[in-house]
C-alpha cells in the first residue's frame, strides 16, 4: 500500500516516521525479572491470567484468570526472597446461576479497596453462541470483607440483557469523577452487519454505567456509541470491535481504539486495520455523544489492528500499540504517538516498528509512562533465544528521537511466556504484570498456566 493510497479519504495525514531509533543491546539494558507466582490451574488456583494486576494500599496485587474464572489476590512475603501467596477471592458461577463467566478484562480498584471488572460471558442475558445460551456478559464489583480473613462479596452491577446493549465486554473499565463506569463490548449494539458472524455481526459499543440513586438499587446502562465498521463497497468507515481500555480527558471525552474498521486494508476480510477514536460528550443533558475518528490505521508501512487502549502524556498526546503492521519484518507491530494541532487535527508518528527478531513482536497490550516520560510495554512473542516467548521493552525520549531497549526476554518454564497485558509501576519504578503462558504450573500441559512477575532496574 503506497503512502498516497494511505492518505486518500482520510482526515489526517499518515506520516512515516523519519526519526532515527537507536536499538540498544539487550545485555546493556537487561533488568532483573522475578516470577512472583506461577498459576497452577483449576478452579482453586486458575490459569491464563487476563489483563494485568492492580495494587491496593497494603501492597497486595489483584487480578483475574480467564481459565478457572476467578479473581485472585497475591500477598507479598513477610521475608524478602520468599514466594508471594495466592488467594482465590471469588470464582464465577456462570450464566446458569445468573453470574458472570470468563473474565477477559483486568481490574480497577477504588479508594475503599473495591474491585471492578467485566466478564465476557455469563449473566442473565439471552446471547447465544454456537447454539448455546452463554449470556451477554456482566460488569461486577468485588468488595473486601469487613474483618480480615472474611469472604469477599461479589455483586453483579449490570448484566447485559441482549446483544443490542452490548455483547462480550472486553478490557478494563474506567471511572469518571462522578462515579460512573465506562467500558466497551467487542460485539453487539445495533450497527454493523459484517463483524464476527458467530456473535451476530454487530460491531460493538461504548457504554456508561451510572450507580444507583438509592442504596441497593440497580446500576443503569446507557449505550453512548455503536460502531458500524466499513459499509460494503466503501474504502473508509467507522471503527469496529472496540478494545476497552478507555481513557478520559478533563472534559469527559472518551478515547480508545477499535481492532478493525476504519481504512479498508486487507485484514479480517477487508474489514479494516482499526482506528483511534474520540467520543465527545453532549452539549446538553440527554443529547447524543459525538464520535470523531482521530486516525485510521492502514497496515504497512503504518501500524494495524490496535488491540489495546490509549494513554495520555502530560502534553495531551496519545500513545498506544498496534498488533501488526509497521515497517518491520512481516508487519510485527508498532508503538505510535498521536499529536493534535490547534485545529484539532491528529497526526500519527511511529515511535518504533518491531522487527520480529530479538526485539519481540505483536504487542497486544498498551503502554505506561514513568515519571521521566519513558514508555514501557510488552511484546507478546519473539525475543532472543530458541525458547523466547515475548519481551518487555522501554522507549526513551531524547529530543525528537526515541531509543529502544529490551529489558527482559521471557524464556518459558520456569519463566513466563506470552505477556499480553499492560504493565503497572510501583513508587520505586519497578514494573509488574502477567504472562498468559509458562511458569511451573503442571495442570495446563506444556504451555504452563501463566505467571505474575516483577522486573526491576
C-alpha positions in Angstrom: 0.0 0.0 0.0 1.5 3.3 -1.0 1.6 6.5 1.1 -0.7 8.1 -1.4 -3.3 5.4 -1.0 -3.0 5.7 2.7 -3.8 9.4 2.6 -6.8 9.3 0.3 -10.1 9.7 2.1 -8.5 10.4 5.5 -8.9 13.5 7.6 -5.5 13.1 9.0 -2.3 12.7 7.0 -0.4 9.4 7.5 3.2 10.3 8.3 6.0 7.8 8.1 8.4 8.1 11.0 11.6 9.8 9.9 13.0 9.6 13.3 16.2 7.6 13.9 15.8 4.9 16.5 18.7 3.5 18.4 18.4 -0.2 19.2 20.2 -0.7 22.5 21.6 -4.2 23.2 19.6 -6.4 25.5 22.7 -7.1 27.6 23.2 -3.4 28.4 19.6 -2.8 29.2 18.7 -6.0 31.0 16.6 -5.6 34.1 16.2 -8.3 36.7 12.9 -10.2 36.4 11.3 -12.3 39.2 8.3 -14.6 38.9 6.1 -13.7 41.9 3.7 -16.5 41.3 3.1 -19.4 38.9 -0.5 -20.2 38.4 -1.3 -23.9 39.0 -4.6 -24.3 37.1 -8.0 -25.5 38.1 -10.8 -23.6 39.9 -8.8 -23.4 43.1 -5.8 -21.6 41.5 -6.8 -20.6 38.0 -4.8 -20.2 34.8 -4.2 -17.8 31.9 -4.3 -14.5 33.8 -6.3 -12.0 31.8 -5.4 -8.3 32.0 -2.7 -7.1 34.3 -2.6 -6.5 38.0 -3.5 -3.7 40.4 -2.2 -2.8 43.8 -4.1 -2.0 47.0 -2.8 0.3 49.7 -1.2 -2.6 51.6 0.9 -3.7 48.6 -1.2 -6.7 47.6 -1.8 -7.4 43.9 -5.1 -8.3 42.4 -6.1 -9.8 39.0 -8.3 -12.4 37.2 -7.8 -15.7 35.4 -9.9 -16.4 32.3 -9.5 -20.2 32.8 -10.8 -21.2 36.1 -12.8 -17.9 36.0 -11.6 -16.4 39.3 -10.4 -13.2 41.0 -7.2 -13.6 42.9 -5.0 -11.8 45.4 -1.2 -12.1 45.6 0.1 -11.1 49.0 3.8 -10.1 49.3 6.0 -12.2 51.6 6.9 -11.2 55.1 10.5 -12.0 54.4 12.3 -10.8 51.2 13.0 -13.6 48.8 10.1 -15.8 49.9 7.3 -16.5 47.4 4.1 -14.4 47.2 0.9 -16.1 48.3 -2.1 -16.5 46.1 -5.7 -16.5 47.5 -8.7 -17.0 45.2 -11.2 -14.4 46.3 -14.1 -15.4 44.1 -14.9 -18.0 41.3 -17.6 -17.1 38.8 -20.5 -19.4 38.7 -21.7 -18.8 35.1 -24.9 -17.9 33.4 -26.8 -21.0 34.8 -26.6 -19.2 38.1 -27.1 -15.7 36.7 -23.4 -15.0 37.4 -20.6 -13.9 35.1 -18.3 -16.2 33.3 -14.8 -15.9 31.7 -13.3 -12.6 32.8 -11.4 -11.2 29.9 -10.5 -7.7 31.2 -8.4 -6.5 34.1 -9.5 -5.0 37.3 -9.6 -1.4 38.6 -9.7 -0.6 42.3 -11.4 2.3 44.2 -10.2 4.1 47.3 -12.2 1.8 49.5 -10.5 -1.3 48.1 -13.5 -2.5 46.0 -12.6 -4.2 42.7 -14.4 -3.7 39.4 -14.2 -5.8 36.2 -16.1 -7.4 33.4 -16.8 -11.0 32.3 -17.1 -11.8 28.6 -20.0 -14.2 29.1 -22.5 -15.1 31.7 -25.2 -13.1 33.4 -28.9 -13.3 32.6 -28.7 -12.1 29.0 -30.1 -14.1 26.0 -26.9 -14.2 23.9 -26.3 -17.5 22.1 -23.0 -18.7 20.8 -22.8 -21.8 18.5 -26.3 -22.8 19.6 -25.6 -22.5 23.4 -27.0 -19.9 25.7 -23.9 -18.2 27.1 -25.2 -14.8 28.3 -24.0 -11.5 27.0 -21.5 -10.7 29.8 -21.5 -8.7 33.0 -19.9 -5.9 35.0 -19.2 -6.8 38.6 -17.9 -5.4 41.9 -16.0 -7.4 44.5 -16.0 -5.9 48.0 -13.5 -6.7 50.7 -14.7 -8.3 54.0 -15.5 -6.2 57.0 -13.0 -8.2 59.0 -9.7 -9.6 57.9 -10.0 -13.2 56.8 -13.6 -13.0 55.9 -15.1 -13.6 52.5 -15.2 -11.1 49.7 -18.7 -10.2 48.3 -19.5 -10.2 44.6 -22.2 -8.0 43.2 -23.3 -8.0 39.6 -23.7 -4.3 38.8 -25.1 -5.0 35.3 -25.9 -8.0 33.2 -26.2 -7.2 29.5 -29.7 -8.3 28.7 -29.5 -8.6 24.9 -26.8 -8.1 22.3 -28.3 -4.8 21.4 -27.0 -3.3 24.7 -23.6 -4.9 24.1 -22.1 -8.4 23.9 -18.7 -9.6 25.1 -17.4 -6.8 27.3 -13.6 -6.6 27.0 -10.7 -4.6 28.6 -10.5 -2.5 31.7 -13.2 -0.2 33.0 -12.6 3.4 33.9 -14.3 5.7 36.4 -15.2 9.4 35.9 -15.2 11.9 38.7 -18.9 11.3 39.5 -18.6 7.5 40.0 -19.8 6.4 36.6 -18.1 3.5 34.9 -17.2 3.4 31.2 -16.3 0.3 29.1 -16.7 -1.3 25.7 -18.1 -4.5 24.3 -16.4 -6.1 21.3 -19.7 -7.1 19.7 -23.3 -6.3 19.9 -25.1 -3.0 19.5 -27.4 -2.0 16.7 -25.0 -1.1 14.0 -22.9 -3.1 11.5 -23.5 -6.4 10.0 -20.1 -7.7 8.9 -18.3 -8.2 12.2 -17.9 -11.7 13.6 -21.0 -13.7 12.5 -20.7 -16.0 15.4 -21.5 -13.0 17.7 -24.3 -11.7 15.5 -22.4 -9.4 13.1 -22.8 -6.2 15.1 -19.6 -4.3 15.7 -19.6 -3.3 19.4 -20.4 -0.4 21.7 -19.0 2.0 24.2 -21.2 2.1 27.3 -21.7 4.1 30.5 -22.9 2.6 33.8 -24.4 5.0 36.3 -24.6 4.0 40.0 -28.0 3.5 41.7 -29.5 6.7 43.2 -30.6 4.7 46.3 -28.7 2.1 48.3 -29.4 -1.4 46.9 -30.8 0.0 43.7 -29.7 -1.1 40.2 -27.0 0.5 38.1 -28.2 1.9 34.8 -26.5 1.3 31.4 -26.5 3.8 28.5 -25.0 2.9 25.1 -23.0 6.0 24.2 -22.0 4.9 20.7 -22.4 1.9 18.5 -19.8 1.1 15.9 -20.7 0.2 12.3 -17.5 -0.8 10.6 -17.0 -0.3 6.8 -20.0 -0.4 4.6 -19.9 -2.7 1.6 -18.2 -1.2 -1.3 -16.7 1.7 0.8 -13.0 2.4 1.3 -13.2 4.1 4.7 -15.7 4.0 7.5 -16.3 3.8 11.2 -14.3 1.7 13.6 -15.4 -1.8 14.7 -14.8 -4.1 17.7 -13.6 -1.6 20.4 -11.0 -3.0 22.7 -11.9 -1.5 26.0 -9.1 0.2 28.0 -10.7 3.6 27.5 -9.2 6.8 28.8 -10.9 10.1 29.7 -9.8 13.7 29.4 -10.6 16.6 31.7 -13.8 17.5 29.6 -15.2 14.0 30.0 -14.4 13.0 26.4 -13.6 9.3 25.9 -10.7 8.0 23.8 -10.0 4.5 22.6 -9.2 2.2 19.7 -11.0 -0.3 17.6 -9.4 -3.6 16.4 -10.8 -3.4 12.9 -12.8 -0.9 10.8 -11.5 2.4 9.5 -9.5 2.1 6.3 -10.2 -0.9 4.1 -6.9 -2.7 4.2 -6.5 -6.4 3.7 -7.4 -7.7 7.2 -10.4 -9.6 8.5 -12.0 -10.0 5.1 -11.2 -6.4 4.2 -12.8 -5.0 7.3 -10.1 -2.6 8.1 -7.0 -2.1 10.2 -8.6 -0.3 13.1 -9.0 3.2 14.4 -8.2 5.6 17.2 -11.4 7.4 18.2 -12.8 10.1 20.5 -16.3 10.3 21.8 -17.3 13.9 22.8 -20.0 14.3 25.5 -23.2 16.0 24.5 -23.5 19.8 24.9 -26.8 19.4 26.9 -28.1 16.6 29.1 -29.7 13.8 27.2 -28.0 14.7 23.9 -26.0 12.3 21.7 -22.3 11.7 22.1 -20.3 12.5 19.0 -17.6 10.2 17.6 -14.5 11.6 15.8 -12.1 9.2 14.1 -8.7 10.5 15.2 -6.8 8.1 13.0 -7.4 5.3 10.6 -4.6 2.7 10.6 -3.6 1.3 7.2 -1.3 -1.7 8.0 2.0 -1.4 6.2 4.1 0.8 6.5 1.7 2.2 9.1 0.5 0.1 12.1 -2.6 -2.0 12.0 -5.1 -3.7 14.3 -4.6 -2.0 17.7 -5.6 -4.5 20.4 -5.3 -2.2 23.4 -6.3 1.3 24.5 -4.6 4.7 24.6 -2.8 6.7 27.3 -2.2 10.4 27.5 1.2 12.1 28.3 1.5 15.3 30.2 1.1 17.4 27.0 -2.1 15.7 25.8 -0.6 13.4 23.2 -1.9 9.9 22.9 0.2 6.7 22.8 -0.6 3.1 22.0 0.4 0.0 20.2 -0.7 -2.0 17.1 -0.6 -5.8 17.0 0.5 -5.8 13.4 1.7 -3.6 10.6 4.6 -1.1 10.6 7.8 -1.1 8.7 9.3 -4.1 10.4 9.7 -7.7 9.3 6.3 -9.4 8.4 4.4 -6.4 9.9 5.3 -7.3 13.5 3.6 -4.3 15.2 4.3 -0.8 16.3 4.3 1.8 19.1 2.7 5.0 18.0 2.1 8.6 19.1 -0.9 10.8 18.1 -0.5 14.5 18.4 -3.0 17.3 17.6 -2.6 20.8 16.2 -4.5 24.0 17.0 -7.3 22.9 14.6 -7.9 19.7 16.4 -6.4 17.5 13.7 -4.5 14.5 14.8 -1.3 13.1 13.2 0.3 9.7 13.8 4.1 9.2 14.3 5.6 5.8 14.6 8.0 5.6 17.6 9.0 2.1 16.9 8.3 -0.7 14.4 9.0 -4.2 15.7 11.3 -6.3 13.6 10.1 -9.7 14.9 13.6 -10.7 16.0 15.3 -10.2 19.3 13.1 -7.2 20.0 9.9 -9.2 20.0 6.7 -8.8 18.0 2.9 -8.4 18.2 2.4 -6.0 21.2 -1.1 -6.9 22.5 -1.1 -4.5 25.5 -0.9 -0.8 25.8 2.0 1.2 27.2 2.7 3.0 30.5 4.9 6.0 31.5 7.2 6.5 34.3 7.8 10.0 35.9 10.6 10.8 33.4 8.4 10.2 30.4 9.9 6.9 29.4 7.5 4.4 27.8 7.2 0.7 28.8 5.3 -2.1 27.3 5.3 -5.8 26.3 5.6 -7.7 23.0 3.7 -10.9 23.3 6.0 -13.1 21.2 9.6 -13.2 20.0 12.8 -12.2 21.6 16.4 -13.6 21.7 16.8 -17.4 22.1 15.1 -20.5 20.9 12.6 -20.6 23.7 11.9 -16.9 23.7 8.2 -16.1 24.5 7.9 -12.3 24.4 9.7 -9.2 25.7 9.4 -6.2 28.0 10.7 -3.1 26.2 11.4 0.6 27.0 11.4 3.6 24.8 13.3 6.7 26.0 12.7 10.2 24.5 15.7 12.2 23.5 14.7 15.4 21.7 12.8 14.1 18.6 14.5 10.7 18.9 13.4 7.7 20.8 15.8 4.9 21.9 14.5 1.3 22.1 15.8 -1.3 24.5 14.7 -4.8 25.5 14.6 -5.0 29.3 13.7 -8.7 29.6 13.1 -11.7 27.3 10.7 -14.3 28.6 12.2 -17.8 28.2 9.4 -20.2 29.1 9.4 -22.6 32.1 10.1 -21.7 34.8 9.8 -18.2 33.5 6.7 -16.9 31.9 5.7 -16.5 28.2 3.1 -14.6 26.1 2.9 -11.3 28.0 -0.4 -9.8 26.8 -1.4 -7.4 29.5 -0.4 -3.8 30.3 2.3 -3.2 33.0 2.0 -1.1 36.2 4.7 0.7 38.1 5.2 1.0 41.8 6.7 4.0 43.6 10.2 2.7 43.1 9.8 2.3 39.4 9.6 -1.4 39.3 7.3 -3.0 36.7 4.6 -5.6 37.4 2.5 -7.7 35.0 1.3 -11.1 34.0 2.0 -13.7 31.3 -0.7 -16.0 29.9 1.7 -18.9 29.5 4.5 -20.9 31.1 5.6 -20.8 34.7 5.8 -24.0 36.7 2.1 -25.0 36.7 1.6 -28.7 35.7 -2.1 -28.7 35.2 -2.1 -26.8 31.9 0.2 -29.1 29.8 3.4 -28.0 28.1 2.3 -24.4 27.8 2.1 -23.8 31.5 -0.6 -21.9 33.4 0.9 -18.4 33.3 2.7 -16.1 35.8 2.7 -12.8 37.7 6.1 -11.1 37.5 8.1 -8.2 38.7 11.0 -6.5 36.8 13.4 -4.0 38.5 16.3 -2.0 37.2 
